[in-house]
Amino acid sequence: MRMDDQIVVVVGSEFARTPGYNGGNGKDHWPITSMIVMANGIDGNRRHGFCQGLQWQRGRRRFYPVF
């Protein structure tokens, strides 16, 4: 078995940033994040648990994902 058959690279974060800017021209924490998994033999172009889009929530005054 070759070394490149034994390596898995996982890139992720414990949080993400909002798609829009806040009042201070910055970005807030976002409850949705993403992860990338790369390895020899993994089929690409697949998504799991992705959202359909964003919806404005007036009470929270920001966009949230629609699943």
RASUL-V444435 format. One record per run of one state. SS is the DSSP state (a for helix, b for strand, c for the rest). FROM is the first residue (numbers start at 0). TO is the last residue. Records with the same first field share a line. If there is no record, write none. Layout:
BEGIN
SS: FROM-TO / FROM-TO
END
This chain:
BEGIN
c: 0-1 / 5-6 / 12-14 / 17-27 / 30-33 / 39-51 / 57-60 / 66-66
a: 2-4
b: 7-11 / 15-16 / 28-29 / 34-38 / 52-56 / 61-65
END
